[in-house]
Amino acid sequence: MTLKQLLLISTVASLAACSSQPDYRAAEDGGYGYTETQLTDTQYKVKFKARGTDKGAANNYALLRAAEVTLQNDYDWFVITHRETEVDKETVHNADFAYPMSGDMVTYCNAIRCETRYYPRTAYTAGIHVGGRTDSDIVVTLDIKMGNGEQPDTNYSYDASEVVTNLQPKKSDS
């Protein structure tokens, strides 16, 4: 192998490593990134949509956006009241062992109309999603309730300032 080939391979590998993490940005027209919808004065629905197989990064970015929304609305903390993760439109449950029902929504269109069909699937899960393609879509949805003062003592309660400090994307040379 020549030096030129080695340089090309290392350049491609480093570019691939840089692109494996989803971009943290506002979504445009249903694309990748974050969105939020205000439900009440203190409640929001926050979504983060990413391409790939890294559910952890997508979840962290949804948490980061929830924290930013909390601080932008002059609140100190937020509680997650509902969390959902979808991989290629299949809901991934957080149970250790389960027998969940899941399925695919497929829309068929012709010149006259569109029809959406639901194809149910039943599968055993062990709390681990194995597989996933690099072109998978991951959507993490968080329903949050924001507040000030004493933070609730639950596993689903977060200090917004700490989340922003810890999960903010790090600047890199890649």
C-alpha positions in Angstrom: 0.0 0.0 0.0 1.3 3.4 -0.9 1.6 6.4 1.3 -1.0 8.2 -0.8 -3.5 5.3 -0.3 -2.9 5.3 3.5 -3.5 9.0 3.7 -6.7 8.6 1.7 -8.0 5.8 4.0 -7.1 7.7 7.1 -8.9 10.9 5.8 -12.0 8.9 4.9 -12.0 7.2 8.3 -11.6 10.4 10.3 -14.4 12.1 8.2 -16.6 9.1 8.9 -15.9 9.3 12.6 -16.8 13.0 12.7 -20.1 12.4 10.9 -21.2 9.5 13.1 -22.5 11.8 15.8 -25.8 13.5 14.9 -25.7 17.3 14.3 -27.3 19.4 17.1 -29.4 21.9 15.2 -33.0 23.1 14.7 -34.9 20.8 12.4 -36.2 22.3 9.1 -39.3 21.0 7.3 -39.5 17.7 9.3 -35.7 17.1 8.8 -33.1 16.1 11.3 -32.5 18.1 14.5 -34.7 19.4 17.3 -38.2 20.8 17.5 -40.4 21.8 20.4 -44.1 22.5 20.9 -45.5 24.4 23.8 -48.4 22.5 25.4 -49.2 24.8 28.4 -47.3 27.6 30.2 -45.1 25.0 31.9 -45.2 22.0 29.6 -43.5 21.3 26.3 -43.0 18.4 23.9 -39.4 18.2 22.7 -38.3 16.0 19.8 -34.9 15.2 18.4 -34.6 13.3 15.1 -31.3 11.8 14.0 -30.0 9.5 11.3 -27.9 6.5 12.4 -27.9 4.0 15.2 -26.7 6.1 18.2 -29.8 6.3 20.4 -27.7 7.6 23.3 -26.6 10.7 21.4 -30.2 11.3 20.2 -31.5 11.0 23.7 -28.8 13.4 25.1 -29.7 16.0 22.4 -33.4 15.7 23.3 -32.4 16.3 27.0 -30.2 19.2 26.0 -33.0 20.9 24.0 -35.4 20.3 26.9 -32.9 22.1 29.2 -32.4 25.0 26.8 -36.2 25.4 26.5 -36.5 25.4 30.3 -33.8 28.1 30.7 -35.3 30.2 27.9 -38.6 30.2 29.8 -36.9 31.3 33.0 -37.3 28.0 34.8 -34.6 26.1 36.8 -35.5 22.4 36.3 -37.7 20.1 34.3 -39.3 16.7 34.8 -39.8 14.2 32.0 -43.5 13.1 32.2 -43.3 10.9 29.1 -40.4 9.6 27.0 -40.6 7.7 23.7 -37.8 6.5 21.4 -38.6 5.3 17.8 -36.1 3.6 15.5 -37.3 3.5 12.0 -40.9 4.1 13.3 -40.6 1.2 15.7 -41.1 2.1 19.3 -38.3 0.9 21.5 -39.6 0.2 25.0 -37.5 0.7 28.1 -38.6 -2.5 29.7 -36.1 -5.2 30.8 -38.1 -8.0 29.3 -41.3 -7.5 27.5 -43.6 -8.8 24.9 -44.5 -5.5 23.2 -46.7 -4.8 20.2 -45.1 -2.7 17.6 -45.5 -2.1 13.9 -44.9 -0.2 10.8 -47.0 2.6 9.3 -46.8 2.5 5.6 -48.5 5.0 3.3 -49.3 4.0 -0.3 -50.3 6.7 -2.7 -51.7 6.6 -6.2 -53.0 9.4 -8.6 -56.3 9.6 -6.7 -55.6 9.2 -3.0 -53.2 8.0 -0.3 -53.9 5.2 2.1 -52.0 4.5 5.4 -51.8 0.9 6.6 -50.6 -0.3 10.0 -48.7 -3.7 10.0 -48.5 -5.0 13.6 -45.6 -7.0 14.8 -45.1 -8.8 18.1 -41.5 -9.5 19.3 -39.7 -10.4 22.4 -37.3 -7.8 23.6 -34.5 -8.0 26.3 -34.1 -4.2 26.8 -31.4 -4.0 24.1 -32.0 -3.0 20.5 -29.6 -5.1 18.4 -28.9 -4.0 14.9 -30.1 -1.0 13.2 -28.8 0.4 9.9 -26.6 3.4 9.5 -29.5 5.0 7.6 -32.0 4.4 10.4 -34.0 7.3 11.7 -34.1 7.8 15.5 -36.7 10.1 17.0 -36.7 10.8 20.8 -39.7 12.5 22.1 -39.8 14.0 25.6 -42.8 15.6 27.3 -41.5 17.9 30.0 -42.9 20.0 32.8 -40.8 22.9 34.0 -40.5 24.5 37.4 -38.6 26.8 39.8 -37.6 26.4 43.4 -37.1 23.0 45.0 -36.4 20.4 42.3 -38.5 17.2 42.7 -36.5 14.2 43.9 -37.2 11.7 41.1 -35.1 9.9 38.5 -36.9 11.9 35.8 -36.1 15.4 37.2 -33.2 17.4 35.8 -31.4 20.7 36.7 -31.5 22.6 33.4 -28.2 24.4 33.9 -26.3 21.2 34.7 -27.8 19.4 31.6 -26.7 22.3 29.3 -23.2 22.4 30.9 -22.7 18.6 30.6 -24.4 17.8 27.2 -23.5 20.9 25.1 -21.7 19.7 21.9 -18.0 20.0 22.3 -16.2 22.0 19.7 -13.8 19.9 17.6 -11.5 20.1 14.7 -13.4 17.5 12.7 
